[in-house]
Amino acid sequence: MLLLFTDPSTAPRTELGRILFGLLYGTSVFILYGLLDLAGRPTFYDKLLAVPLLNLSVRAIDRWATSPGARRFDPARLGIRLGGRARHLAYMAVWIPVFFAIRLAHGVGDLHPANRLPFWQQACDQHRRNGCRNLATMESKFCERGSGWACNELGILATERQAETKTTMAPAKAFDLACRRGLQAGCGNALRLGRAPGALRHVPPSPEDYNLIIEDKHLPVDRETIDRLIYSRRRARRAGSTGA
């Protein structure tokens, strides 16, 4: 559906119409994200649901773009002396610095701090909107992969910030999973569940936990520390196998 959005056959013909088409799509993503989040539905549909409606509105957008009131804003009229490759170069000259500005702001790729666990830990501590909810989502994913540390953290988060996380996993189940995966703190927290706030115990991730979460780069510490932990773990295994 995203490919349909950029397909020339389903996009406006006029230059101003294409600009409006892009602005409407970008605005719809923000609006749909808020509505889906409010309804408790998966928010990744925010990029898709508006595409068919925008495709169906192409003719109306072109009619508006060619109306007398909108014609004064038409780039085709403002740059009437530019045509062909010169017009393409003019648009590229505008887009290139905009793209690099977005890149410098970490808006492209996997460099934005929001792709890291500490970002959402801090956001949750500061009671930011969806901070605890996104933190719970990340910890739930790592828990499902087999990280006992993530299960224990998810259980604590679901207990202390239940209203903010909206997680589907009960704290008792999270602690039970942590305990089954060999985390003693998880076993202890399962027994402490229901006691006074602050009784639940946090522990740092083990090398095994880092090995499970390293694929997505949602790392609680820097890469050098994780590499050292993983290397130490492998070296210990080699030593054990040699001794055997």
N, C-alpha and C positions, 0 to 999 in steps of 0.2 A: 504493500500500500504506500510505503514511502517512495518507492520507485514511481508509482503513479503520480505522486505529487510533483516530481521533477520531469515527468514525461511531457515533451512539447505538445503532444496531441491532446492532452488534457489540461493544458495551462493557457492563460490568456494570450492573445495575439499581440496586444498593444504593450508598449514599453512601460507605461504607467500602470497598466493592469497587472503586469508581472510583479512590479514592486509592491503593489497593494496586496496581491496574492500571497507574497512572502510575509508581509506584515501581518496579514490575517492569520496565516498559519502559525507564526511565532506567538501571537497573542493567544490563539486558541489552545496552544500547549499549556500555557500557564493557567488558563481558566479551567480546562479539563482536568489538569492535575489537582487543582483545589476541589473541584466537584467530586472526582473519583475518591480522593482522600477523605472527603466529608462523608461519602456514602460507604466507606470501608471497602472499596473495590481496588483491584491491582492498578497502581498508578502508571504502569508502563504503557497502558493503552492511550495515554494522553497524546502520544505522537501519531496515533493512527485514526482515531475516531473522526477527526475533522476532515480527513483527506477526501472521502466521498462527497461530503457536503460542499467543500471548496471546488471540487471538480465539477459538480453540478451547477455551481454559481459562476462559472467562467464567462458565459455570455453576458450575464448581468454586470459583472466586473468590467468587461470590455465596453459595454454601453455607457457605464458611468465614466470610464476613462476618456471616452471620446465626447462627452458632454461639454457644452461651452464653459460651465463653471470649473470643471477639472482640467480643461485643456491648458490653462496657464501654468499648471504644475508638471506638465508632460515633459520628461527629459528629451524626448524626440524633438520637441519644439525648442527647448532651451539650447540644445546642442545641434542645431540644424545643419551647421557646417561640418559636423563630424559624421562620417559615414564609414561603413565597412570595418576594416581593421582598426582605423583610428578610434571608432566608437568602442570597440572591444578593448583596446588599450586604455582608453579613458576609464572604463569600468574596472579594469584590472589594477590601474594605478590607485583607485580608491580602495579596492578590496584588499590588496596586499598589505598595506599598513594596518588596516583593521584586523586582518587575520593575525599578524604578528603581535598586535596589542593584546588580542585574546590569548595568544600563546604565552606571552609574558605574564599574563594574569593567571596562568595555569588552567585556562578554560578549555584546552584541547588535550586529549590524551589522558594518561593515568597519573598526572603529576599534582592534581589538585588535592589539598589536604583532606577534603571530604571523602577521598578514597581510602583513608587510613583510619584505623580504629581509634587512635588517640583523639582525633577530631571530634568524634561522636561521644567519646567518654567525657570530654570537656563540655560539649554542648549539653549533655545530659546533666552534668553537675551544675550547670548554669541555668537549667530549666528552659533551654531554648526549645522552640517549636519543633516537634518530631525528633528531638535529640535522643531521648531515651528509646523511642520507638525504632529509630534506625540502628541504634546500638544493639538493641535486642535482636533485630533482623540479622545483623552481621554475626553476633554471637550464636544465634540459633543455627546459622549455616555451618559455622565451624564445629558446633556441637554435633550436628548430623554427620559431619565428616569423621568424627571420632575423637575430638579434642575434649578430654575430661575437664581441662581448665575452662574452656568456653562454656561447657554445661554448668559448671559451678558458678561462673560469673553470671550466666543467664538466670540461674535460680535465685541468686542474691538480688539481681536487678528486678526480676519479676515479683519478688517479695517486698522490696523496699519502694519500688516505683510502679506498682501494678497498674495504676490508673493511666500512667504515661506510656507504658510499653505496649499495651494491647497485644501481648504475646499469647499464642494459643497453647504454649507448653506450660503446664502447671509447675510451680517451684519444686514440689515433691518429686515429680518425674525428672526434672533437670538434675537435682541432687542425686537421685538414684542412678541416673546415667553416668554422672561424674564418678560416683562410688564404684560402679561396675567397671569403669575404665581405669581403676587403680588409684584414683585421687582420694587420699585419706580425708582431706578437707571437705570433700563432697559427702563422705559418709558422716562426718561430724556435723555438717550443716543439716543433713537430713534429720538428725536427732535433735538439733537445736531449733528446728523450724517451729514457729509459733511462740517463741520466747520473746524477750524484750528486744526492741530495735538495736542493732549494732552487735548482736550476739553472733551473727554469721561471719565466717572467716574467709578472707581473701588469701590466695596464694599466687605467686608468680607463675607464668607459663613454663612448662618443661621443654627441653629440646624436642621431644616428640610433638608437643603442641605447635611449636614453631614450624616443624616440618610439615604439618598439616595445613597451616595457614599461609605458608610462604608463596604458594602459587598465585594468589590474588593480590599479593603485596599489601594486604591490610595488616601491617606489622605494628605491634605495640612498641618496638624499639627499632634502632637503625639497622641497616642491612649488615654492617660490619659485625655487630654483636651477634646477629643471628647466624652469620656464616661461621663465626668462631664456635658457637654452641653446636651447630650441626657437625662441624669438623671434629670437635671433641667427642661427640657421640659416635661418629664413625670410627675414630681412632680407638675408642674404648671397645667397640665391637670387634675390630681387627685384633686387638690385644687379647680379647677373650677367646676368639677363635684360634689364635696361635697357641694360647695356653692349653686349650682343649686338645 
